[in-house]
Amino acid sequence: MESGGLKALILTSCRTLLVPIARLLLKSGVTWKEFCEVARRTFVHVATAEFGIRGRPTNVSRVAILTGMTRREVRRQRDLLESDPQPEAGYMSKASRVLSGWHQDRDFIDANSEPRALEIDAGGLSFAELARRYGGDIPPGALLKELQSGDAIERLPDGRIRATKRVFLPRQMEPAQVRLWASALLDMGTTLEHNLTRDKVNAPRFERRALSLRVDRRALPAFRQFLENEGQAFLERIDEWLTQHQAGAEDAESAIRLGAGVYHIEEIPLRGRTK
């Protein structure tokens, strides 16, 4: 395959693998601009750390060539990586902007600097006006439903609404679960990338799937139990093997991170979807 065709295929495949990432980000209130900033910094980090010549860090000019950024932008991203590895703040979803305005705009806070209870649409300083100022082109009704879905507002007995959160998060998630999710995707992605790009010197890493496209969905509970039992037993045997081969304290320099993972695959087709 020619390089142009391969690049197009990789980009198409990248869009596929980004689906679960985009799904999580949208559920977490992360905007595409925030993700772009993370992607920009990650490109600079990987190009710097892994694409140097003779094991040395990649210089600014080569990072700029590899990433398509200007040298000035590469230097900026490197400075940010050294000073603060966290992504830059500044971009907000429309729902978060509305909540922020509700907590900061003097027209919408009371004498105690707390967000006022607002009429939904009664003219003047109502939620509709708040949405007009901070919600961009999103209709007030749509913003109201979104904030309700994230438990960011509450309705008072008199019909007014009050903000209960300052930042909009569509889904609440445990930090430990998020870190585990990131680690699992990194491990799986690293294995796949190794197998795709390895040379003949490096052995392939084990990666297999058992999959059927026509399983009776009524068998799903039985499959879950089967996988729980068999997968756990398999992982326990791996754990025993890894324990037997752990490096001692005197061999710490030869120690590597090693293991395997088992995961459940499930996709229910969407039927009767309207355009």
C-alpha positions as YAML, in Angstrom:
chain: A
units: angstrom
residues:
- id: 1
  name: MET
  ca: [0.00, 0.00, 0.00]
- id: 2
  name: GLU
  ca: [1.30, 3.47, -0.87]
- id: 3
  name: SER
  ca: [2.18, 5.78, 2.02]
- id: 4
  name: GLY
  ca: [-0.74, 8.11, 1.29]
- id: 5
  name: GLY
  ca: [-3.23, 5.25, 1.39]
- id: 6
  name: LEU
  ca: [-1.72, 3.85, 4.57]
- id: 7
  name: LYS
  ca: [-1.88, 7.25, 6.26]
- id: 8
  name: ALA
  ca: [-5.56, 7.61, 5.29]
- id: 9
  name: LEU
  ca: [-6.27, 4.13, 6.67]
- id: 10
  name: ILE
  ca: [-4.48, 4.96, 9.93]
- id: 11
  name: LEU
  ca: [-6.52, 8.16, 10.32]
- id: 12
  name: THR
  ca: [-9.76, 6.28, 9.64]
- id: 13
  name: SER
  ca: [-8.77, 3.63, 12.17]
- id: 14
  name: CYS
  ca: [-7.83, 6.37, 14.64]
- id: 15
  name: ARG
  ca: [-11.34, 7.75, 14.42]
- id: 16
  name: THR
  ca: [-12.63, 4.30, 15.33]
- id: 17
  name: LEU
  ca: [-10.36, 3.89, 18.35]
- id: 18
  name: LEU
  ca: [-11.24, 7.40, 19.54]
- id: 19
  name: VAL
  ca: [-14.94, 6.48, 19.85]
- id: 20
  name: PRO
  ca: [-14.72, 5.18, 23.47]
- id: 21
  name: ILE
  ca: [-12.42, 8.07, 24.39]
- id: 22
  name: ALA
  ca: [-14.79, 10.66, 22.91]
- id: 23
  name: ARG
  ca: [-17.70, 8.94, 24.65]
- id: 24
  name: LEU
  ca: [-16.00, 9.22, 28.05]
- id: 25
  name: LEU
  ca: [-14.94, 12.83, 27.44]
- id: 26
  name: LEU
  ca: [-18.46, 13.87, 26.45]
- id: 27
  name: LYS
  ca: [-19.89, 12.15, 29.53]
- id: 28
  name: SER
  ca: [-17.33, 14.07, 31.61]
- id: 29
  name: GLY
  ca: [-18.04, 17.51, 30.18]
- id: 30
  name: VAL
  ca: [-14.73, 17.78, 28.28]
- id: 31
  name: THR
  ca: [-14.85, 19.87, 25.10]
- id: 32
  name: TRP
  ca: [-13.07, 19.11, 21.84]
- id: 33
  name: LYS
  ca: [-10.79, 22.11, 22.37]
- id: 34
  name: GLU
  ca: [-9.62, 20.78, 25.72]
- id: 35
  name: PHE
  ca: [-8.94, 17.41, 24.08]
- id: 36
  name: CYS
  ca: [-7.03, 19.12, 21.25]
- id: 37
  name: GLU
  ca: [-4.75, 20.78, 23.79]
- id: 38
  name: VAL
  ca: [-4.08, 17.42, 25.44]
- id: 39
  name: ALA
  ca: [-3.37, 15.87, 22.02]
- id: 40
  name: ARG
  ca: [-1.00, 18.70, 21.10]
- id: 41
  name: ARG
  ca: [1.00, 18.26, 24.30]
- id: 42
  name: THR
  ca: [1.06, 14.49, 23.94]
- id: 43
  name: PHE
  ca: [2.42, 14.72, 20.39]
- id: 44
  name: VAL
  ca: [5.27, 16.90, 21.64]
- id: 45
  name: HIS
  ca: [5.94, 14.61, 24.61]
- id: 46
  name: VAL
  ca: [6.11, 11.43, 22.52]
- id: 47
  name: ALA
  ca: [8.09, 13.01, 19.68]
- id: 48
  name: THR
  ca: [10.59, 14.38, 22.18]
- id: 49
  name: ALA
  ca: [10.97, 11.23, 24.25]
- id: 50
  name: GLU
  ca: [10.84, 8.50, 21.61]
- id: 51
  name: PHE
  ca: [11.99, 9.87, 18.25]
- id: 52
  name: GLY
  ca: [15.45, 11.13, 19.09]
- id: 53
  name: ILE
  ca: [18.59, 9.95, 17.31]
- id: 54
  name: ARG
  ca: [20.87, 7.47, 19.10]
- id: 55
  name: GLY
  ca: [18.69, 7.50, 22.20]
- id: 56
  name: ARG
  ca: [18.90, 11.24, 22.81]
- id: 57
  name: PRO
  ca: [15.84, 13.51, 23.26]
- id: 58
  name: THR
  ca: [14.56, 14.87, 19.97]
- id: 59
  name: ASN
  ca: [15.56, 18.48, 19.27]
- id: 60
  name: VAL
  ca: [12.99, 21.21, 18.74]
- id: 61
  name: SER
  ca: [13.41, 21.35, 14.96]
- id: 62
  name: ARG
  ca: [12.79, 17.63, 14.49]
- id: 63
  name: VAL
  ca: [9.78, 17.68, 16.82]
- id: 64
  name: ALA
  ca: [8.37, 20.54, 14.74]
- id: 65
  name: ILE
  ca: [8.89, 18.52, 11.55]
- id: 66
  name: LEU
  ca: [7.29, 15.37, 13.01]
- id: 67
  name: THR
  ca: [4.28, 17.11, 14.58]
- id: 68
  name: GLY
  ca: [3.64, 19.86, 12.03]
- id: 69
  name: MET
  ca: [3.85, 22.54, 14.74]
- id: 70
  name: THR
  ca: [6.04, 25.62, 14.68]
- id: 71
  name: ARG
  ca: [9.25, 25.55, 16.71]
- id: 72
  name: ARG
  ca: [7.80, 28.29, 18.88]
- id: 73
  name: GLU
  ca: [4.76, 26.13, 19.68]
- id: 74
  name: VAL
  ca: [6.97, 23.11, 20.39]
- id: 75
  name: ARG
  ca: [8.99, 25.18, 22.88]
- id: 76
  name: ARG
  ca: [5.78, 26.41, 24.51]
- id: 77
  name: GLN
  ca: [4.45, 22.89, 24.88]
- id: 78
  name: ARG
  ca: [7.77, 21.67, 26.29]
- id: 79
  name: ASP
  ca: [7.76, 24.47, 28.86]
- id: 80
  name: LEU
  ca: [4.22, 23.53, 29.86]
- id: 81
  name: LEU
  ca: [5.18, 19.86, 30.15]
- id: 82
  name: GLU
  ca: [8.07, 20.76, 32.45]
- id: 83
  name: SER
  ca: [6.16, 23.22, 34.62]
- id: 84
  name: ASP
  ca: [2.72, 21.60, 34.77]
- id: 85
  name: PRO
  ca: [1.76, 18.31, 33.12]
- id: 86
  name: GLN
  ca: [-1.92, 19.09, 33.45]
- id: 87
  name: PRO
  ca: [-3.85, 20.38, 30.40]
- id: 88
  name: GLU
  ca: [-4.54, 24.08, 30.22]
- id: 89
  name: ALA
  ca: [-7.83, 25.31, 31.57]
- id: 90
  name: GLY
  ca: [-9.80, 27.91, 29.72]
- id: 91
  name: TYR
  ca: [-12.15, 26.01, 27.45]
- id: 92
  name: MET
  ca: [-15.57, 25.15, 28.85]
- id: 93
  name: SER
  ca: [-18.66, 23.42, 27.61]
- id: 94
  name: LYS
  ca: [-21.65, 25.70, 27.09]
- id: 95
  name: ALA
  ca: [-23.35, 24.22, 30.16]
- id: 96
  name: SER
  ca: [-20.30, 24.97, 32.33]
- id: 97
  name: ARG
  ca: [-20.13, 28.52, 30.95]
- id: 98
  name: VAL
  ca: [-23.74, 29.07, 31.97]
- id: 99
  name: LEU
  ca: [-23.05, 27.80, 35.49]
- id: 100
  name: SER
  ca: [-19.90, 29.91, 35.73]
- id: 101
  name: GLY
  ca: [-21.83, 33.01, 34.70]
- id: 102
  name: TRP
  ca: [-24.54, 32.15, 37.20]
- id: 103
  name: HIS
  ca: [-21.90, 32.14, 39.96]
- id: 104
  name: GLN
  ca: [-19.91, 35.20, 38.83]
- id: 105
  name: ASP
  ca: [-22.08, 37.64, 36.89]
- id: 106
  name: ARG
  ca: [-23.24, 40.37, 39.30]
- id: 107
  name: ASP
  ca: [-26.65, 40.40, 37.67]
- id: 108
  name: PHE
  ca: [-27.21, 36.78, 38.69]
- id: 109
  name: ILE
  ca: [-25.75, 36.64, 42.22]
- id: 110
  name: ASP
  ca: [-27.27, 37.89, 45.46]
- id: 111
  name: ALA
  ca: [-25.81, 40.02, 48.27]
- id: 112
  name: ASN
  ca: [-23.97, 36.95, 49.61]
- id: 113
  name: SER
  ca: [-22.36, 36.28, 46.21]
- id: 114
  name: GLU
  ca: [-24.51, 33.17, 45.80]
- id: 115
  name: PRO
  ca: [-26.33, 32.37, 42.51]
- id: 116
  name: ARG
  ca: [-29.87, 33.73, 42.49]
- id: 117
  name: ALA
  ca: [-32.93, 31.56, 42.04]
- id: 118
  name: LEU
  ca: [-34.24, 32.38, 38.56]
- id: 119
  name: GLU
  ca: [-37.48, 32.25, 36.68]
- id: 120
  name: ILE
  ca: [-37.08, 30.09, 33.60]
- id: 121
  name: ASP
  ca: [-38.37, 32.64, 31.10]
- id: 122
  name: ALA
  ca: [-40.10, 35.68, 32.53]
- id: 123
  name: GLY
  ca: [-38.17, 38.46, 30.82]
- id: 124
  name: GLY
  ca: [-35.48, 40.44, 32.59]
- id: 125
  name: LEU
  ca: [-32.90, 38.49, 34.56]
- id: 126
  name: SER
  ca: [-34.27, 35.01, 33.95]
- id: 127
  name: PHE
  ca: [-32.57, 31.75, 33.02]
- id: 128
  name: ALA
  ca: [-33.33, 32.54, 29.39]
- id: 129
  name: GLU
  ca: [-31.27, 35.73, 29.68]
- id: 130
  name: LEU
  ca: [-28.46, 33.85, 31.44]
- id: 131
  name: ALA
  ca: [-28.45, 31.29, 28.62]
- id: 132
  name: ARG
  ca: [-28.41, 34.07, 26.02]
- id: 133
  name: ARG
  ca: [-25.32, 35.64, 27.61]
- id: 134
  name: TYR
  ca: [-23.30, 32.49, 28.22]
- id: 135
  name: GLY
  ca: [-24.82, 29.67, 26.19]
- id: 136
  name: GLY
  ca: [-23.93, 30.89, 22.73]
- id: 137
  name: ASP
  ca: [-26.30, 29.59, 20.07]
- id: 138
  name: ILE
  ca: [-27.76, 26.81, 22.27]
- id: 139
  name: PRO
  ca: [-31.50, 27.28, 22.98]
- id: 140
  name: PRO
  ca: [-32.31, 27.89, 26.68]
- id: 141
  name: GLY
  ca: [-34.58, 24.84, 26.77]
- id: 142
  name: ALA
  ca: [-31.79, 22.55, 25.59]
- id: 143
  name: LEU
  ca: [-29.38, 23.97, 28.17]
- id: 144
  name: LEU
  ca: [-31.98, 23.57, 30.88]
- id: 145
  name: LYS
  ca: [-32.49, 19.88, 30.03]
- id: 146
  name: GLU
  ca: [-28.73, 19.28, 29.95]
- id: 147
  name: LEU
  ca: [-28.19, 20.91, 33.35]
- id: 148
  name: GLN
  ca: [-31.08, 18.90, 34.78]
- id: 149
  name: SER
  ca: [-29.59, 15.65, 33.44]
- id: 150
  name: GLY
  ca: [-26.36, 16.37, 35.32]
- id: 151
  name: ASP
  ca: [-28.16, 17.36, 38.55]
- id: 152
  name: ALA
  ca: [-26.59, 20.82, 38.26]
- id: 153
  name: ILE
  ca: [-29.85, 22.65, 39.04]
- id: 154
  name: GLU
  ca: [-32.90, 22.11, 41.21]
- id: 155
  name: ARG
  ca: [-36.49, 23.31, 40.90]
- id: 156
  name: LEU
  ca: [-37.92, 25.21, 43.83]
- id: 157
  name: PRO
  ca: [-41.54, 24.90, 45.00]
- id: 158
  name: ASP
  ca: [-42.37, 28.29, 43.48]
- id: 159
  name: GLY
  ca: [-41.22, 27.11, 40.02]
- id: 160
  name: ARG
  ca: [-37.91, 28.93, 39.96]
- id: 161
  name: ILE
  ca: [-34.60, 27.10, 39.46]
- id: 162
  name: ARG
  ca: [-31.37, 27.30, 41.42]
- id: 163
  name: ALA
  ca: [-27.82, 26.22, 40.57]
- id: 164
  name: THR
  ca: [-26.47, 23.39, 42.72]
- id: 165
  name: LYS
  ca: [-23.08, 23.03, 41.03]
- id: 166
  name: ARG
  ca: [-20.47, 25.40, 39.68]
- id: 167
  name: VAL
  ca: [-19.10, 23.08, 36.96]
- id: 168
  name: PHE
  ca: [-21.15, 20.81, 34.74]
- id: 169
  name: LEU
  ca: [-20.18, 17.13, 34.72]
- id: 170
  name: PRO
  ca: [-22.69, 14.93, 32.89]
- id: 171
  name: ARG
  ca: [-21.48, 11.83, 34.76]
- id: 172
  name: GLN
  ca: [-19.80, 11.42, 38.14]
- id: 173
  name: MET
  ca: [-16.89, 8.97, 38.09]
- id: 174
  name: GLU
  ca: [-14.47, 7.70, 40.69]
- id: 175
  name: PRO
  ca: [-10.92, 9.05, 40.12]
- id: 176
  name: ALA
  ca: [-9.42, 5.59, 40.68]
- id: 177
  name: GLN
  ca: [-11.68, 4.14, 37.97]
- id: 178
  name: VAL
  ca: [-10.61, 6.85, 35.51]
- id: 179
  name: ARG
  ca: [-6.93, 6.12, 36.18]
- id: 180
  name: LEU
  ca: [-7.56, 2.39, 35.72]
- id: 181
  name: TRP
  ca: [-9.38, 3.05, 32.41]
- id: 182
  name: ALA
  ca: [-6.45, 5.12, 31.14]
- id: 183
  name: SER
  ca: [-3.94, 2.46, 32.19]
- id: 184
  name: ALA
  ca: [-5.90, -0.35, 30.50]
- id: 185
  name: LEU
  ca: [-6.23, 1.59, 27.22]
- id: 186
  name: LEU
  ca: [-2.52, 2.44, 27.33]
- id: 187
  name: ASP
  ca: [-1.55, -1.21, 27.81]
- id: 188
  name: MET
  ca: [-3.82, -2.44, 25.03]
- id: 189
  name: GLY
  ca: [-2.84, 0.33, 22.63]
- id: 190
  name: THR
  ca: [0.86, -0.16, 23.29]
- id: 191
  name: THR
  ca: [0.59, -3.87, 22.49]
- id: 192
  name: LEU
  ca: [-1.29, -3.22, 19.24]
- id: 193
  name: GLU
  ca: [1.11, -0.47, 18.18]
- id: 194
  name: HIS
  ca: [4.08, -2.77, 18.87]
- id: 195
  name: ASN
  ca: [2.61, -5.54, 16.72]
- id: 196
  name: LEU
  ca: [1.83, -3.14, 13.87]
- id: 197
  name: THR
  ca: [5.23, -1.45, 13.74]
- id: 198
  name: ARG
  ca: [7.71, -4.04, 15.08]
- id: 199
  name: ASP
  ca: [10.69, -5.17, 13.03]
- id: 200
  name: LYS
  ca: [11.79, -8.79, 12.59]
- id: 201
  name: VAL
  ca: [14.08, -8.61, 15.61]
- id: 202
  name: ASN
  ca: [11.25, -7.95, 18.07]
- id: 203
  name: ALA
  ca: [8.80, -10.77, 18.81]
- id: 204
  name: PRO
  ca: [5.07, -10.08, 18.52]
- id: 205
  name: ARG
  ca: [3.08, -9.68, 21.73]
- id: 206
  name: PHE
  ca: [0.15, -11.98, 22.34]
- id: 207
  name: GLU
  ca: [-3.19, -10.40, 21.33]
- id: 208
  name: ARG
  ca: [-6.21, -12.54, 20.55]
- id: 209
  name: ARG
  ca: [-9.98, -12.24, 20.67]
- id: 210
  name: ALA
  ca: [-12.78, -14.77, 20.82]
- id: 211
  name: LEU
  ca: [-15.77, -13.14, 19.13]
- id: 212
  name: SER
  ca: [-19.06, -13.99, 17.45]
- id: 213
  name: LEU
  ca: [-21.40, -11.62, 15.61]
- id: 214
  name: ARG
  ca: [-24.56, -13.70, 16.15]
- id: 215
  name: VAL
  ca: [-24.97, -14.52, 19.84]
- id: 216
  name: ASP
  ca: [-28.47, -14.72, 21.28]
- id: 217
  name: ARG
  ca: [-28.68, -11.73, 23.62]
- id: 218
  name: ARG
  ca: [-30.60, -13.88, 26.11]
- id: 219
  name: ALA
  ca: [-27.31, -15.69, 26.74]
- id: 220
  name: LEU
  ca: [-25.66, -12.48, 27.99]
- id: 221
  name: PRO
  ca: [-26.12, -13.16, 31.75]
- id: 222
  name: ALA
  ca: [-24.68, -16.66, 31.30]
- id: 223
  name: PHE
  ca: [-21.72, -15.26, 29.35]
- id: 224
  name: ARG
  ca: [-21.02, -12.70, 32.06]
- id: 225
  name: GLN
  ca: [-20.91, -15.43, 34.68]
- id: 226
  name: PHE
  ca: [-18.81, -17.70, 32.44]
- id: 227
  name: LEU
  ca: [-16.29, -14.92, 31.79]
- id: 228
  name: GLU
  ca: [-16.20, -13.97, 35.45]
- id: 229
  name: ASN
  ca: [-15.33, -17.54, 36.43]
- id: 230
  name: GLU
  ca: [-12.99, -18.53, 33.60]
- id: 231
  name: GLY
  ca: [-11.35, -15.13, 33.21]
- id: 232
  name: GLN
  ca: [-10.66, -14.83, 36.92]
- id: 233
  name: ALA
  ca: [-9.20, -18.36, 37.05]
- id: 234
  name: PHE
  ca: [-6.97, -17.57, 34.05]
- id: 235
  name: LEU
  ca: [-5.72, -14.32, 35.59]
- id: 236
  name: GLU
  ca: [-5.02, -16.05, 38.89]
- id: 237
  name: ARG
  ca: [-2.79, -18.57, 37.09]
- id: 238
  name: ILE
  ca: [-0.97, -15.69, 35.39]
- id: 239
  name: ASP
  ca: [-0.56, -13.97, 38.74]
- id: 240
  name: GLU
  ca: [0.99, -17.11, 40.20]
- id: 241
  name: TRP
  ca: [3.44, -17.34, 37.28]
- id: 242
  name: LEU
  ca: [4.41, -13.67, 37.61]
- id: 243
  name: THR
  ca: [4.96, -14.09, 41.35]
- id: 244
  name: GLN
  ca: [7.29, -17.03, 40.73]
- id: 245
  name: HIS
  ca: [9.37, -14.96, 38.32]
- id: 246
  name: GLN
  ca: [9.67, -11.70, 40.24]
- id: 247
  name: ALA
  ca: [13.12, -10.11, 40.29]
- id: 248
  name: GLY
  ca: [14.83, -9.96, 43.66]
- id: 249
  name: ALA
  ca: [16.05, -6.79, 45.30]
- id: 250
  name: GLU
  ca: [19.53, -7.45, 43.95]
- id: 251
  name: ASP
  ca: [18.13, -7.63, 40.38]
- id: 252
  name: ALA
  ca: [16.03, -4.45, 40.49]
- id: 253
  name: GLU
  ca: [17.66, -3.05, 37.36]
- id: 254
  name: SER
  ca: [16.48, -6.03, 35.30]
- id: 255
  name: ALA
  ca: [12.84, -5.77, 36.45]
- id: 256
  name: ILE
  ca: [10.14, -4.97, 33.87]
- id: 257
  name: ARG
  ca: [6.38, -4.45, 34.04]
- id: 258
  name: LEU
  ca: [4.76, -7.59, 32.63]
- id: 259
  name: GLY
  ca: [1.27, -9.07, 32.56]
- id: 260
  name: ALA
  ca: [-1.88, -9.74, 30.56]
- id: 261
  name: GLY
  ca: [-5.46, -8.50, 30.57]
- id: 262
  name: VAL
  ca: [-8.88, -10.00, 29.83]
- id: 263
  name: TYR
  ca: [-11.86, -7.84, 28.86]
- id: 264
  name: HIS
  ca: [-15.53, -8.29, 27.98]
- id: 265
  name: ILE
  ca: [-16.60, -7.36, 24.41]
- id: 266
  name: GLU
  ca: [-20.23, -6.41, 23.86]
- id: 267
  name: GLU
  ca: [-21.99, -4.39, 21.20]
- id: 268
  name: ILE
  ca: [-25.76, -4.28, 20.81]
- id: 269
  name: PRO
  ca: [-26.76, -3.09, 17.32]
- id: 270
  name: LEU
  ca: [-29.03, -0.08, 17.08]
- id: 271
  name: ARG
  ca: [-32.27, -1.02, 15.32]
- id: 272
  name: GLY
  ca: [-34.90, 1.31, 14.02]
- id: 273
  name: ARG
  ca: [-32.64, 4.34, 14.34]
- id: 274
  name: THR
  ca: [-34.03, 7.41, 12.63]
- id: 275
  name: LYS
  ca: [-31.87, 9.84, 10.73]
...
